[in-house]
């Protein structure tokens, strides 16, 4: 069953954009197992919602992502739940 993962962050939009630049530089912007990603600004900070196929793929990507988040001076705390339903168009 897929995992729905939401992130509470302290990231500004500029920091989020920098994370994406660094992920592209590392060729890590399309990690194995991530089924969808959406990032949006809410109350001045970025929120992220991902869907992953397995915990193992999510954790493997974390080994790349977490140092990048730290590099831009941010924090992102995940909340992980099993998705009851996931559909793509």
Buried (B, 14 or more C-beta within 10 A) or exposed (E): EBBBBEBBBBBBEEBBBBBEEBBEEEEBBEBEBBBEBEBEEEEEBBBBEBBBBEEEBBEBBBEBBEEBBEEBEBEBEBEEEEBEEEEEE
